[in-house]
């Protein structure tokens, strides 16, 4: 027996038994729809030099080589003192001709601290980052974590008086700070992660000409207008595991304007601002301005006050509507999908003039679908509308729309679907949805009778004929 026990001890001590499997790659947590080239970026490990930036390190200086997290006894490498650079003026050649330049495979590690602009002029307010990586060797910019490494924009509501005048630098009205992003991102093949961006005058982040990059685990807190705003010259990127909150009324947390082939997954949108523009609440996420192939998957929208929509497949805007012959008569978005997102405790501004609101809405979108989404404890879960501008007569109805396998449970006002005209529903399919509520369900189509209509009348028009209606107590799991 003693030999058996000794053998077991040696067997365990020497690493016998079933081998421990290697950890799953980080990309295994992504939704299965995300393409391989973005999954490879998520799993990428730096292959080049790691540079250090540390505003709190006493010896940090923009004349250092950035190769070491601390100063190394006065030694130097490559003709520059060893030690971290102090801030972004030590990185970008347009600000510092002798600054550090990142090559494919390199990484910039931004240590804990608050990195703020010198003043409010646009040239110092905006930090521009242009990736110049490669598919095999992307450039990585990494903080030490959300709430630890902070890019500060300087906006503070206390700097403004009751009339909205004040701010940083020359006195301006709060609505006069236009499109001044804290961070402007461009280039190709990069990864940026583990940061907080806060206190933004207007836009926190502009994806202005960037392709093939991953934006992950970044908190965006605030913004007089938008959290992230894309442009028509950006696309093929993934925004993943972000935390969006505190953006002001009249703006959006995420404005996918014109960008092509974009992916948004596992982000959380919550607690938009209630103080910057009292009584005015914006939207949360739009896909507009000619956006194409937008994928919105497994995100969480919760604890929000909105004007008309939380997630808008479509929306407005060919640059405030082009003149005849321009893009104003084209769809504002095509091939947009919302898959398995959750919406919890969404309320509407009681003073809103939106007559046909919807938590998840399709507005002027073509070939767009909402599948497997869940709306909980929120009124008006779904809406379908045209994109319209009454000032010049443009009107673009949605086309080829699918609402399928969605769940709405606990609908306080009983209104399930709102539409602003019957023709906007002519190519819209509602199928396989489950509606759980204790009120009498209603459906509203403007200028159609009855308005609102009941479940029988709604199904009589060919909608939701394969869907199920249940009480909340009998709602299937």
Order of alpha helices (4+ residues) and beta strands (2+ residues): alpha-alpha-beta-beta-beta-beta-beta-alpha-beta-beta-beta-beta-beta-beta-beta-beta-beta-beta-beta-beta-beta-beta-beta-beta-beta-beta-beta-beta-beta-beta-beta-beta-beta-beta-beta-beta-beta-beta-beta-alpha-beta
